[in-house]
Amino acid sequence: MRKAKTAISAARRKSRLATRKAGKRAAAARARKPAAAAQTPSVRERILHVAERLFAEHGMAGVGLRAITTEAKVNLASVAYHFGSKDGLLEALFAHRAAPIAQERLRLLARCYEEKHTPALEQILDAFLRPALTLGVEPQFGGPAFVKLRARLGMEPEATARKILAKAFDQSSRKFIDAIIQAVPQMPRAEIEWRFHFMLGAMFYTMANTGRIQALTNGRIDPGNVTDALDHMIPFLAAGFRSSPVSDPSA
């Protein structure tokens, strides 16, 4: 009788121990599930990631929705649900990626005015160019794919591309045009606007980093080195903004 009770007690202890271990394993599994879920991109995130890379590689016109959905492993209805259309997808991508660049530009511009009532032209140009060439290459802001995409859109003539760039950057860019006019007060506004256009061209081509200058210089010049690019670009552009205005042939 005593042996039977002892056996029963031992069995109960083993059962309780097994139950506790099972509970711990279940709790650990529950704890792991949210972490795993957090690491799995949502359908929307997968579409944005694939679209960003494909648009950067082939341009907006060169990529169809079917190519995006096939690589993202989603159906066409998912794009319609989250973005409405290909234009809506590109606009959402820019809204997500471009806002930090525009905000950082304005932050740096405000800091220029905190340090000096009338900042030097070079400071203003640095505040405009640096976020585009530095923030854009960081993974959390899209990395090289978004840099390349911005450069592509900047050179595409399509109305949609112009509208998307305008929505993302026009407000901040106009503030920089006004700041440059204050820094070079002797220059007519139209001249500053022309030269701002040329600055955008230099910026986009540097961002695109096509490899052309590397080929011409046997690799001595590398636009991918942001520090070197800014050190050379800013004095060049500042000299251009300060150069004598073009005489008006109609005058």
Secondary structure by P-SEA (a helix, b strand, c coil): caaaaaaaaaaaaaaaaaaaaaaaaaaaaaaaaaaaaaacccaaaaaaaaaaaaaaacccccccaaaaaaaacccaaaaaaccccaaaaaaaaaaacaaaaaaaaaaaaaaaaaacccccaaaaaaaacccccccccccccccaaaaaaaaaaaacccaaaaaaaaaacaaaaaaaaaaaaaacccccaaaaaaaaaaaaaaaaaaaaccaaaaaaacccccccaaaaaaacaaaaaaaaaaccccccccc
